[in-house]
Amino acid sequence: MPPIFSKEKQHLYCLCDSSKGQHRTSPCEEHCLVGNHIQIMARALAEDKPDLALRALRAVNPFPGVTGRVCPHPCETHCNRNCHDEALSIRALERFSADHGTSPHLTPLPASGKKVAVIGSGPSGLGAAYFLTLLGHEVTVFESAPVAGGVPRQSIPDFRLPKDVVDREVGLLLDLGVRILTNTEVGRDVQIEDILSRYAACVVAVGNQKERRLAIPGIEHALAAVSFLRSSNLARERMDGKRVVILGGGGVAFDCAFTARRLGAADVRLVCLEDRSVMKVTAGELAQADAEGIIMHTGWLSGAITESDGADGALRVTAEAVSAFSFDEKGELHAEKIPGKVLALDCDTVICASGLLPDIAFLDRLNPARTGRGGIATEHGAASLPGLFATGECTMGPSLVSSVIRDARRTAFEVHAWLNDMPLGQAIDAWIADDGTITVRYGVTKGEAHEVACEEIANIYHHEKSPRHAPVLLAASDTWMAFEELDKGLSPEDARSEAARCMHCGHCQACGECVDSCPGLILELGEISPRVAWPDECWHCGCCRLACPGACISFVFPIHTFL
């Protein structure tokens, strides 16, 4: 059998369950949490086409400016370039595309006449609303807060994610025709039964809103973490000279610590179970905490909050040392304590950052099936009640912005199938056509692309070694505003150079190396990729595969050759 080329997809797919001739792919795209077209983006930026790069991203993600700042970028950890020199700065390229590209021309399909309600305007809710609108449905979003955007807009501090970035990307949905009703809480201002009677379908995407309070004495003295972040985003109440203790070691706890420092706190400490090596934060956040003088007490279980014997209003936090801990399937903690080892910290403010739970009390009268952790149980996005769907953290538990957008995209297409009386759970191909509308194919033959490992790239030295262009990162001491964004991104020149470093693993780029290396001269360059011009004369020598700089070529075995 002659060589088979894995070609770059010819459409910008929203979903592509069939693989469409791209039977080999890169680790970065395989591990991208949101499912970005990383290689199409990289090629477009290398050719100085940020508009095309943004169009490729918006085919799967309405919020590349957000994810290009807050995603922990596992794609970079798996980048094959790590085996050659340094990983590609994929997240920085995503951000550059969002910040420098012009919003793509995307057009909703003709009106279906179906109305869909979405409860919650965070990344999952607006992600679902985005694709449902493009699919031709009239979408209304119900949001209890005064502003749309969920956690990115209300809770993530400006030094990580400026609010104008979120507003810009929410504005894209408004331009498409999504209606967002803020200050409208389901269960208070409107009832879920009325929504289900007035809309053809309803998607619950409320995330995890209810703060988990530690069951320890004196917890009433502690501020809730997300409430603290929301308040600081709106009011910026100063904490000059205060001593702050934060109970928790996740991303929210670190955001509280950085925020307290910017509000003038003199001493900020984290008390948490996790060791630094297993904390669910990035190495960059740990380095930032060290640089800003935030002290981490790891391996401690918070025990109590009491009023201190010292100055009026002061508090004391006590904690017990632990040797090991685990969580069961219901999320309950099981810790092995070290007897007699106690930590005591005096402070002025305690912030509890011990996790979040879904707040879906408005569904109690309908009593949909629940998960073990109290979320909404779903199958292919559908809850146990007809017409009710759910997506994001209220179904999957604590997650990341990128992951919930991916889940919301899939759920939107399942809702579309249900509205058109089609079965749920089918394989789907959906892509952006030239006119900016979505074309959808349900029930396609499901394919699975092979993830190209670094050792499969035989001609890796086709790619010159070059240094990674990292975004400019400021320390807090280098900024002139307390909440100034620390990551300044890439310059246009660096973005072009960095994008050109992509090796395009598994995606043929028509470089011609295989054609030049073929001893039988059976290959020739085509318009899109090389092709086998004389298949009956192939020797199956493998020279083309050895010459390919992206491991884009494979053979089907057994091979039958006449010698």
TIRO-718999 format. One line per field, with one value per residue (C-alpha): residue number from 1; residue in three letters; chain; x, y, z. Coordinates in steps of 0.1 Angstrom, whole numbers, plus 5000, padded with zeros to 4 digits. Example, Ala and Ser with C-alpha at 12.3 -4.5 7.8 and 13.67 -1.06 7.14 Angstrom:
% TIRO-718999
n = c(1/2)
res = c(ALA/SER)
chain = c(A/A)
c1 = c(5123/5137)
c2 = c(4955/4989)
c3 = c(5078/5071)
% end
This chain:
% TIRO-718999
n = c(1/2/3/4/5/6/7/8/9/10/11/12/13/14/15/16/17/18/19/20/21/22/23/24/25/26/27/28/29/30/31/32/33/34/35/36/37/38/39/40/41/42/43/44/45/46/47/48/49/50/51/52/53/54/55/56/57/58/59/60/61/62/63/64/65/66/67/68/69/70/71/72/73/74/75/76/77/78/79/80/81/82/83/84/85/86/87/88/89/90/91/92/93/94/95/96/97/98/99/100/101/102/103/104/105/106/107/108/109/110/111/112/113/114/115/116/117/118/119/120/121/122/123/124/125/126/127/128/129/130/131/132/133/134/135/136/137/138/139/140/141/142/143/144/145/146/147/148/149/150/151/152/153/154/155/156/157/158/159/160/161/162/163/164/165/166/167/168/169/170/171/172/173/174/175/176/177/178/179/180/181/182/183/184/185/186/187/188/189/190/191/192/193/194/195/196/197/198/199/200/201/202/203/204/205/206/207/208/209/210/211/212/213/214/215/216/217/218/219/220/221/222/223/224/225/226/227/228/229/230/231/232/233/234/235/236/237/238/239/240/241/242/243/244/245/246/247/248/249/250/251/252/253/254/255/256/257/258/259/260/261/262/263/264/265/266/267/268/269/270/271/272/273/274/275/276/277/278/279/280/281/282/283/284/285/286/287/288/289/290/291/292/293/294/295/296/297/298/299/300/301/302/303/304/305/306/307/308/309/310/311/312/313/314/315/316/317/318/319/320/321/322/323/324/325/326/327/328/329/330/331/332/333/334/335/336/337/338/339/340/341/342/343/344/345/346/347/348/349/350/351/352/353/354/355/356/357/358/359/360/361/362/363/364/365/366/367/368/369/370/371/372/373/374/375/376/377/378/379/380/381/382/383/384/385/386/387/388/389/390/391/392/393/394/395/396/397/398/399/400/401/402/403/404/405/406/407/408/409/410/411/412/413/414/415/416/417/418/419/420/421/422/423/424/425/426/427/428/429/430/431/432/433/434/435/436/437/438/439/440/441/442/443/444/445/446/447/448/449/450/451/452/453/454/455/456/457/458/459/460/461/462/463/464/465/466/467/468/469/470/471/472/473/474/475/476/477/478/479/480/481/482/483/484/485/486/487/488/489/490/491/492/493/494/495/496/497/498/499/500/501/502/503/504/505/506/507/508/509/510/511/512/513/514/515/516/517/518/519/520/521/522/523/524/525/526/527/528/529/530/531/532/533/534/535/536/537/538/539/540/541/542/543/544/545/546/547/548/549/550/551/552/553/554/555/556/557/558/559/560/561/562/563)
res = c(MET/PRO/PRO/ILE/PHE/SER/LYS/GLU/LYS/GLN/HIS/LEU/TYR/CYS/LEU/CYS/ASP/SER/SER/LYS/GLY/GLN/HIS/ARG/THR/SER/PRO/CYS/GLU/GLU/HIS/CYS/LEU/VAL/GLY/ASN/HIS/ILE/GLN/ILE/MET/ALA/ARG/ALA/LEU/ALA/GLU/ASP/LYS/PRO/ASP/LEU/ALA/LEU/ARG/ALA/LEU/ARG/ALA/VAL/ASN/PRO/PHE/PRO/GLY/VAL/THR/GLY/ARG/VAL/CYS/PRO/HIS/PRO/CYS/GLU/THR/HIS/CYS/ASN/ARG/ASN/CYS/HIS/ASP/GLU/ALA/LEU/SER/ILE/ARG/ALA/LEU/GLU/ARG/PHE/SER/ALA/ASP/HIS/GLY/THR/SER/PRO/HIS/LEU/THR/PRO/LEU/PRO/ALA/SER/GLY/LYS/LYS/VAL/ALA/VAL/ILE/GLY/SER/GLY/PRO/SER/GLY/LEU/GLY/ALA/ALA/TYR/PHE/LEU/THR/LEU/LEU/GLY/HIS/GLU/VAL/THR/VAL/PHE/GLU/SER/ALA/PRO/VAL/ALA/GLY/GLY/VAL/PRO/ARG/GLN/SER/ILE/PRO/ASP/PHE/ARG/LEU/PRO/LYS/ASP/VAL/VAL/ASP/ARG/GLU/VAL/GLY/LEU/LEU/LEU/ASP/LEU/GLY/VAL/ARG/ILE/LEU/THR/ASN/THR/GLU/VAL/GLY/ARG/ASP/VAL/GLN/ILE/GLU/ASP/ILE/LEU/SER/ARG/TYR/ALA/ALA/CYS/VAL/VAL/ALA/VAL/GLY/ASN/GLN/LYS/GLU/ARG/ARG/LEU/ALA/ILE/PRO/GLY/ILE/GLU/HIS/ALA/LEU/ALA/ALA/VAL/SER/PHE/LEU/ARG/SER/SER/ASN/LEU/ALA/ARG/GLU/ARG/MET/ASP/GLY/LYS/ARG/VAL/VAL/ILE/LEU/GLY/GLY/GLY/GLY/VAL/ALA/PHE/ASP/CYS/ALA/PHE/THR/ALA/ARG/ARG/LEU/GLY/ALA/ALA/ASP/VAL/ARG/LEU/VAL/CYS/LEU/GLU/ASP/ARG/SER/VAL/MET/LYS/VAL/THR/ALA/GLY/GLU/LEU/ALA/GLN/ALA/ASP/ALA/GLU/GLY/ILE/ILE/MET/HIS/THR/GLY/TRP/LEU/SER/GLY/ALA/ILE/THR/GLU/SER/ASP/GLY/ALA/ASP/GLY/ALA/LEU/ARG/VAL/THR/ALA/GLU/ALA/VAL/SER/ALA/PHE/SER/PHE/ASP/GLU/LYS/GLY/GLU/LEU/HIS/ALA/GLU/LYS/ILE/PRO/GLY/LYS/VAL/LEU/ALA/LEU/ASP/CYS/ASP/THR/VAL/ILE/CYS/ALA/SER/GLY/LEU/LEU/PRO/ASP/ILE/ALA/PHE/LEU/ASP/ARG/LEU/ASN/PRO/ALA/ARG/THR/GLY/ARG/GLY/GLY/ILE/ALA/THR/GLU/HIS/GLY/ALA/ALA/SER/LEU/PRO/GLY/LEU/PHE/ALA/THR/GLY/GLU/CYS/THR/MET/GLY/PRO/SER/LEU/VAL/SER/SER/VAL/ILE/ARG/ASP/ALA/ARG/ARG/THR/ALA/PHE/GLU/VAL/HIS/ALA/TRP/LEU/ASN/ASP/MET/PRO/LEU/GLY/GLN/ALA/ILE/ASP/ALA/TRP/ILE/ALA/ASP/ASP/GLY/THR/ILE/THR/VAL/ARG/TYR/GLY/VAL/THR/LYS/GLY/GLU/ALA/HIS/GLU/VAL/ALA/CYS/GLU/GLU/ILE/ALA/ASN/ILE/TYR/HIS/HIS/GLU/LYS/SER/PRO/ARG/HIS/ALA/PRO/VAL/LEU/LEU/ALA/ALA/SER/ASP/THR/TRP/MET/ALA/PHE/GLU/GLU/LEU/ASP/LYS/GLY/LEU/SER/PRO/GLU/ASP/ALA/ARG/SER/GLU/ALA/ALA/ARG/CYS/MET/HIS/CYS/GLY/HIS/CYS/GLN/ALA/CYS/GLY/GLU/CYS/VAL/ASP/SER/CYS/PRO/GLY/LEU/ILE/LEU/GLU/LEU/GLY/GLU/ILE/SER/PRO/ARG/VAL/ALA/TRP/PRO/ASP/GLU/CYS/TRP/HIS/CYS/GLY/CYS/CYS/ARG/LEU/ALA/CYS/PRO/GLY/ALA/CYS/ILE/SER/PHE/VAL/PHE/PRO/ILE/HIS/THR/PHE/LEU)
chain = c(A/A/A/A/A/A/A/A/A/A/A/A/A/A/A/A/A/A/A/A/A/A/A/A/A/A/A/A/A/A/A/A/A/A/A/A/A/A/A/A/A/A/A/A/A/A/A/A/A/A/A/A/A/A/A/A/A/A/A/A/A/A/A/A/A/A/A/A/A/A/A/A/A/A/A/A/A/A/A/A/A/A/A/A/A/A/A/A/A/A/A/A/A/A/A/A/A/A/A/A/A/A/A/A/A/A/A/A/A/A/A/A/A/A/A/A/A/A/A/A/A/A/A/A/A/A/A/A/A/A/A/A/A/A/A/A/A/A/A/A/A/A/A/A/A/A/A/A/A/A/A/A/A/A/A/A/A/A/A/A/A/A/A/A/A/A/A/A/A/A/A/A/A/A/A/A/A/A/A/A/A/A/A/A/A/A/A/A/A/A/A/A/A/A/A/A/A/A/A/A/A/A/A/A/A/A/A/A/A/A/A/A/A/A/A/A/A/A/A/A/A/A/A/A/A/A/A/A/A/A/A/A/A/A/A/A/A/A/A/A/A/A/A/A/A/A/A/A/A/A/A/A/A/A/A/A/A/A/A/A/A/A/A/A/A/A/A/A/A/A/A/A/A/A/A/A/A/A/A/A/A/A/A/A/A/A/A/A/A/A/A/A/A/A/A/A/A/A/A/A/A/A/A/A/A/A/A/A/A/A/A/A/A/A/A/A/A/A/A/A/A/A/A/A/A/A/A/A/A/A/A/A/A/A/A/A/A/A/A/A/A/A/A/A/A/A/A/A/A/A/A/A/A/A/A/A/A/A/A/A/A/A/A/A/A/A/A/A/A/A/A/A/A/A/A/A/A/A/A/A/A/A/A/A/A/A/A/A/A/A/A/A/A/A/A/A/A/A/A/A/A/A/A/A/A/A/A/A/A/A/A/A/A/A/A/A/A/A/A/A/A/A/A/A/A/A/A/A/A/A/A/A/A/A/A/A/A/A/A/A/A/A/A/A/A/A/A/A/A/A/A/A/A/A/A/A/A/A/A/A/A/A/A/A/A/A/A/A/A/A/A/A/A/A/A/A/A/A/A/A/A/A/A/A/A/A/A/A/A/A/A/A/A/A/A/A/A/A/A/A/A/A/A/A/A/A/A/A/A/A/A/A/A/A/A/A/A/A/A/A/A/A/A/A/A/A/A/A/A/A/A/A/A/A/A/A/A/A/A/A/A/A/A/A/A/A/A/A/A/A/A/A/A/A/A/A/A/A/A/A/A/A/A)
c1 = c(5000/5015/5020/4990/4992/4975/4963/4953/4915/4900/4873/4873/4855/4834/4832/4849/4842/4851/4887/4881/4913/4934/4942/4973/4975/4997/4999/4991/4957/4950/4955/4940/4912/4889/4898/4915/4928/4963/4982/4959/4963/5001/5003/4980/5001/5034/5019/5009/4971/4958/4922/4924/4939/4910/4885/4900/4898/4863/4851/4854/4857/4839/4864/4900/4910/4899/4914/4945/4951/4938/4941/4969/4979/4986/4990/5025/5035/5028/5043/5067/5090/5100/5121/5139/5144/5115/5077/5057/5041/5006/4986/5004/4997/4960/4959/4977/4951/4923/4939/4951/4927/4895/4863/4854/4823/4801/4764/4736/4716/4681/4658/4645/4616/4628/4635/4662/4668/4702/4706/4739/4762/4796/4818/4796/4763/4776/4795/4762/4744/4770/4767/4729/4726/4749/4726/4697/4679/4667/4686/4678/4703/4692/4719/4715/4744/4744/4770/4774/4805/4805/4837/4860/4840/4833/4860/4892/4914/4923/4960/4953/4923/4913/4875/4875/4887/4857/4833/4847/4841/4807/4799/4805/4775/4753/4762/4751/4717/4720/4698/4712/4689/4711/4698/4674/4677/4658/4639/4635/4625/4614/4605/4620/4586/4577/4609/4603/4568/4578/4610/4616/4646/4665/4702/4713/4749/4751/4785/4795/4782/4776/4808/4817/4822/4846/4829/4852/4845/4844/4840/4815/4844/4858/4850/4839/4866/4846/4825/4857/4870/4836/4836/4872/4864/4836/4846/4884/4881/4916/4933/4963/4985/4962/4973/4954/4951/4936/4923/4929/4955/4937/4936/4909/4930/4960/4938/4926/4962/4974/4943/4948/4984/4974/4948/4976/4977/5010/5011/4994/4995/4979/4971/4964/4966/4985/5023/5036/5044/5007/4989/4964/4980/5007/5044/5040/5015/5038/5067/5045/5035/5072/5080/5052/5061/5031/5038/5025/5019/5015/5004/4980/4943/4924/4910/4894/4890/4889/4890/4925/4934/4953/4941/4904/4889/4920/4915/4936/4936/4947/4955/4967/4995/4985/5007/4983/4948/4923/4888/4861/4837/4813/4841/4844/4879/4898/4930/4956/4966/5000/4992/5004/5016/4996/5000/4986/4984/4972/4955/4930/4911/4904/4893/4878/4887/4877/4858/4825/4793/4765/4735/4706/4679/4656/4653/4642/4605/4613/4637/4660/4685/4717/4753/4771/4783/4749/4752/4728/4732/4732/4735/4747/4740/4703/4690/4663/4635/4624/4638/4661/4699/4729/4765/4797/4806/4770/4773/4811/4822/4851/4868/4886/4872/4886/4870/4836/4836/4843/4815/4791/4799/4790/4759/4747/4748/4730/4702/4701/4696/4668/4651/4651/4638/4671/4686/4713/4748/4755/4789/4789/4808/4801/4822/4821/4813/4827/4797/4802/4774/4776/4771/4762/4763/4750/4756/4790/4814/4835/4872/4901/4934/4968/4987/5022/5049/5082/5102/5081/5094/5124/5134/5131/5163/5144/5133/5160/5165/5153/5146/5111/5095/5078/5054/5067/5059/5060/5065/5040/5068/5072/5036/5023/4987/4979/4958/4977/4978/5012/5013/5019/5017/5038/5048/5037/5073/5077/5042/5052/5085/5070/5042/5068/5084/5054/5064/5029/5031/5008/4994/5010/5022/5033/5070/5080/5106/5089/5088/5125/5134/5114/5138/5110/5098/5062/5052/5045/5033/4997/4978/4971/4996/5018/5000/5009/5011/5022/5009/5017/5054/5058/5086/5074/5109/5098/5121/5092/5083/5119/5121/5088/5094/5060/5054/5024/5029/5018/5014/4987/5000/5004/5022/5023/5052/5064/5103)
c2 = c(5000/5034/5061/5078/5115/5130/5164/5196/5198/5219/5234/5252/5226/5233/5196/5169/5134/5118/5132/5139/5125/5139/5105/5118/5148/5166/5162/5199/5197/5163/5178/5213/5217/5237/5219/5248/5246/5253/5245/5265/5294/5291/5290/5320/5340/5330/5344/5376/5368/5374/5377/5341/5329/5345/5329/5295/5300/5314/5283/5264/5291/5324/5336/5332/5365/5349/5314/5330/5345/5321/5286/5265/5255/5217/5219/5234/5207/5181/5201/5179/5209/5201/5172/5196/5228/5245/5243/5266/5296/5284/5303/5336/5330/5325/5357/5376/5363/5375/5409/5417/5399/5414/5397/5371/5372/5346/5344/5326/5301/5311/5315/5281/5296/5278/5297/5284/5297/5296/5300/5315/5338/5323/5306/5275/5295/5319/5292/5273/5305/5313/5280/5278/5313/5303/5273/5296/5295/5325/5325/5344/5342/5347/5360/5368/5392/5428/5420/5391/5370/5348/5341/5357/5390/5389/5370/5367/5397/5423/5416/5382/5391/5427/5433/5450/5418/5399/5427/5427/5390/5391/5419/5395/5374/5405/5414/5380/5386/5368/5385/5387/5395/5406/5410/5382/5353/5320/5310/5346/5368/5340/5304/5274/5260/5292/5290/5254/5263/5293/5279/5249/5239/5252/5249/5252/5265/5281/5267/5263/5294/5282/5285/5255/5265/5246/5228/5242/5263/5300/5298/5326/5350/5341/5359/5337/5337/5343/5369/5386/5386/5399/5427/5437/5438/5463/5482/5479/5483/5489/5464/5486/5470/5441/5405/5381/5343/5323/5288/5269/5262/5263/5290/5310/5310/5324/5350/5361/5363/5384/5406/5412/5422/5447/5461/5469/5439/5438/5400/5373/5336/5305/5275/5244/5206/5203/5204/5228/5200/5190/5223/5229/5261/5268/5271/5308/5314/5298/5319/5350/5341/5339/5371/5390/5376/5354/5327/5292/5268/5235/5202/5218/5211/5242/5235/5266/5304/5322/5358/5366/5377/5407/5438/5443/5426/5403/5366/5335/5305/5272/5242/5206/5189/5161/5133/5122/5130/5119/5127/5101/5100/5124/5149/5143/5147/5120/5132/5115/5140/5142/5143/5172/5193/5226/5258/5291/5323/5357/5379/5406/5389/5352/5342/5307/5294/5257/5251/5257/5237/5240/5261/5245/5249/5265/5230/5213/5212/5194/5170/5161/5133/5144/5134/5121/5156/5172/5184/5178/5143/5143/5120/5137/5170/5161/5161/5136/5160/5165/5198/5204/5203/5212/5219/5231/5228/5222/5188/5180/5196/5220/5226/5251/5278/5260/5227/5241/5259/5226/5209/5238/5235/5198/5204/5231/5206/5181/5206/5214/5177/5174/5205/5187/5154/5136/5111/5124/5111/5108/5115/5151/5170/5207/5234/5271/5275/5303/5325/5323/5299/5265/5233/5203/5166/5142/5104/5105/5076/5083/5083/5087/5104/5089/5113/5118/5112/5131/5099/5094/5126/5111/5144/5166/5185/5199/5224/5247/5251/5284/5301/5303/5337/5341/5369/5398/5392/5421/5417/5436/5459/5469/5481/5516/5505/5481/5458/5463/5432/5415/5395/5419/5393/5390/5418/5413/5404/5379/5364/5358/5343/5321/5308/5299/5275/5251/5218/5209/5174/5150/5177/5178/5212/5203/5210/5186/5167/5134/5141/5149/5118/5093/5071/5057/5092/5081/5112/5147/5179/5187/5219/5210/5182/5156/5128/5094/5097/5062/5039/5006/5015/5022/5002/5008/5018/5043/5071/5095/5088/5092/5125/5139/5167/5163/5125/5130/5098/5063/5029/5003/4969/4942/4955/4933/4941/4924/4924)
c3 = c(5000/4991/5017/5032/5040/5070/5056/5073/5076/5048/5070/5103/5124/5155/5161/5140/5152/5118/5117/5080/5065/5093/5109/5126/5149/5173/5211/5215/5198/5214/5249/5242/5268/5246/5213/5195/5159/5171/5139/5117/5141/5141/5103/5100/5125/5108/5076/5094/5092/5127/5113/5100/5133/5152/5129/5135/5172/5172/5153/5187/5213/5217/5244/5231/5248/5281/5277/5261/5296/5322/5307/5324/5288/5291/5253/5259/5283/5256/5227/5207/5204/5240/5227/5203/5222/5239/5237/5215/5234/5224/5250/5242/5205/5213/5232/5204/5179/5201/5208/5173/5150/5137/5148/5122/5101/5117/5107/5124/5103/5093/5123/5134/5153/5184/5216/5241/5276/5292/5329/5338/5318/5327/5301/5299/5296/5271/5253/5248/5238/5212/5193/5197/5182/5153/5148/5142/5176/5196/5229/5261/5290/5326/5348/5386/5388/5376/5348/5324/5322/5353/5371/5344/5348/5385/5403/5384/5393/5367/5370/5354/5332/5326/5326/5292/5276/5290/5280/5245/5240/5257/5232/5203/5215/5219/5183/5172/5188/5222/5248/5283/5312/5341/5377/5369/5393/5385/5416/5427/5397/5374/5381/5362/5355/5336/5316/5306/5295/5274/5258/5236/5257/5287/5294/5331/5332/5367/5375/5411/5429/5465/5486/5507/5543/5564/5593/5619/5650/5644/5606/5609/5614/5579/5546/5517/5490/5459/5476/5487/5451/5437/5463/5456/5419/5426/5457/5461/5499/5512/5536/5546/5572/5578/5584/5562/5565/5536/5542/5510/5483/5450/5423/5441/5473/5454/5437/5471/5483/5453/5457/5494/5487/5461/5485/5510/5533/5552/5558/5537/5544/5530/5551/5530/5529/5497/5493/5467/5443/5440/5443/5415/5404/5378/5385/5375/5403/5428/5416/5418/5454/5463/5446/5464/5498/5503/5529/5523/5553/5535/5551/5576/5582/5595/5629/5643/5642/5675/5687/5697/5732/5718/5699/5695/5665/5659/5652/5656/5632/5645/5623/5627/5608/5585/5571/5543/5530/5503/5491/5485/5456/5474/5479/5516/5531/5549/5567/5588/5615/5633/5670/5690/5660/5659/5640/5654/5634/5646/5620/5612/5583/5575/5540/5535/5500/5505/5473/5456/5452/5426/5438/5420/5447/5420/5405/5438/5429/5396/5413/5384/5389/5407/5407/5438/5446/5442/5406/5377/5363/5325/5295/5263/5280/5287/5323/5334/5325/5288/5274/5303/5296/5317/5311/5328/5365/5377/5360/5359/5392/5397/5363/5342/5319/5288/5298/5304/5270/5253/5272/5264/5227/5226/5247/5223/5194/5214/5221/5184/5177/5203/5188/5155/5168/5163/5188/5212/5214/5177/5162/5148/5121/5121/5104/5095/5058/5036/5043/5080/5088/5104/5084/5106/5099/5125/5126/5108/5110/5141/5135/5159/5150/5160/5184/5169/5195/5193/5184/5153/5138/5120/5102/5133/5123/5094/5120/5131/5168/5180/5213/5226/5225/5258/5267/5287/5324/5349/5386/5408/5418/5381/5376/5381/5389/5417/5395/5362/5340/5346/5314/5285/5257/5226/5202/5165/5155/5183/5176/5139/5148/5176/5153/5127/5152/5151/5136/5125/5138/5119/5096/5061/5052/5016/5023/4995/5016/5008/4971/4970/4989/4969/4949/4927/4918/4924/4945/4932/4949/4946/4954/4990/4998/4980/4962/4950/4912/4904/4932/4915/4914/4951/4967/5002/5011/5037/5025/5024/5060/5071/5053/5067/5092/5108/5109/5086/5066/5075/5058/5060/5069/5057/5026/4995/4972/4941/4940)
% end
